Structure formats: C-alpha cells, structure tokens
Amino acid sequence: MALKIRLQRQGRAHHPSYKIVIAESSCRRDGRYVEKIGVYETQAQGNAPELLIDIDRAAYWISVGAKATDTVARLICKAKKSLTRK
C-alpha cells in the first residue's frame, strides 16, 4: 500500500479549492482518502487564510513512508516558513 500526500480538488468550475489528503496512490484523484490534513484555497477572499495545514500530521505521515507530490511538498515548505516568521 503506497501512500501519497496529494491535493483533492473541490469547489465549483473555474474557482477551485483543494483538500490536502493522505491517499493510496491507486485511488482516484477525488476518491477515497485516509486522512485530511489541510486546505488550500487558490482564491482566498479577504482575511481568509490561503493555506491551512497540520505540519505535525504531515511530518508523521512522511516518517511512516508517505510520499508528498511536488506541489504538496512546496505547500508544506511554504507553511513551515510562515510558522517561523510569526
């Protein structure tokens, strides 16, 4: 069972938002997942945060053997940088 940390698309046409989930690599993009660890809003409105991610859970899943996709790896790095700036 190969696990991936990847984006799951949701939202309406031309206004996507994404869940950051742990899923088996054989499952569909918008299919079943093991755990939801964050949300990524591509078009955040007002004071709404663009990226919410549980860094501790992501680190746990990576330590267990889950592989993050390139995009999710960049988002995790971005979230870590925003934590250090505060």
N, C-alpha and C positions, 0 to 999 in steps of 0.2 A: 504494500500500500504506500505509494509515493504521495506525500502531501505537498501542496503548494500554498503560498500566501499570495493571493491574487485579488483583482478587482472584480466585483459583481455589479453589472450595470443595472440601474433602475432610473426612474424618472420618465418624463414624457419626451416626445420626439423633439430633437434639437436642444433639449435642456437636460442633459444627463447629470446624474449624481451617482456615486458609487459607494458600495459597502466594501470594506476590506475584510476578506474572509479567509479562513483556512479550509481548503477543499482538497479532495483527492484529485489527482491530475487527470483521471479518466472521466470525471464528471463534466457535464456541460458548463459553459461559462456562467449561465444564470441558474444553474441547477442546485442540487443539494450541497450543503456545506456543513463542516464540523462545528465551527465557531466563528462568530462575528467579532472582530477586534477593533473595528474603526469605521469611520465615514469620511468620504472625500467629496466635497461639494465643488464642482468646477466653476459654478457661477454663484458664489456666495452673495447674499443680499445684506446690505447694511453692516451691522456689527456681528452678524453670524460668522462663526469661525469656518474657515475653508477646510481645515483638516483636523479631525479628532481621531487619535489612535492610541491604543493601550500599548505603550512601549514594552512594559514588563511581559505582557502576554506574547507579543511578537518575539521577544528575546527567548522566552520559554519554548515556543514552537520551533524556532530556529535551532535551539540547543537539542531538541528532540529529533531533528532531521528534516524539518520542512524547508523547502527552498522558496525564497521570495522571487517573484518576477522582477524584471529590470525596473519597471515603473514603481512597483511597491517598494523596492529597495531604496529608490530615490525618495519616495514619500516618507519612509521610516527615517532616513538620514535627515530630511528636512524637519521632521517632528523633533528629533533629538537636538538639532541646532536651535530650534525655537525654545526648547526647555532650558538650554544653557544660557540663553540671552536674558531670561526672566529673572 
